[in-house]
Amino acid sequence: MSDEISGWYDSIGPWLFYAAVWGLVFAGTGLFIGAFVPFITGDSLVFAAGLVSSNHPDVNIIPMAIGVGIAAWLGDQVGYTLGRHYGRPYLDKRKGDWLQNAIAKSEKFYAAWGWWAVVIARFMPWARVLIPAIAGISKMNYYKFFTANLVGAIAWGTGLTLAGYYAATIPAVKNASYAIAIFFITASVIAGLRTWMKNRRASQV
């Protein structure tokens, strides 16, 4: 996959390469393309973009990494907005008891776990596409989504791009980047569980 993405640079040059990477990262969640071609819009693309930056002086790693983070953040913001302003009104018109119960459960879930779900989803190919839209449909608090999306976009987008850049000269960085991602996800899950347990204890008092 990285060889194919490197081939893009040879075909389109540095400026269009920037645009292609940022556009695909945005479209992966903002336009739901990642649901159909996750290998093009996900981890492989971002990591390979870092590798290309390390091998071609015309592609500067700083704007590339920052741009990937911004594109990832914008994509999720668009997914959330579409879910909240278009998906939810459509579903509210559906009268089935099963659907309405599912929406109620989703709202409860995102009220308690939403922040962590959005952060963790960024590291999971299918979840990163669906979770923002479902968060919007569930009317997750906008500011909670905003901050969770920002953390996830920086950790995944900017972090993994930088990992690809340094992996070209320090191969151990590639393995370390996945270890860091696993640690980050595990820490998020543990923190989420602690929050849930505290909320549960508080409700029982």
Helices and strands as residue ranges (DSSP letters): H 2-30, G 33-35, H 38-41, H 43-55, H 61-82, I 83-87, H 88-92, H 97-121, H 125-137, H 142-153, I 154-158, H 159-167, H 172-204
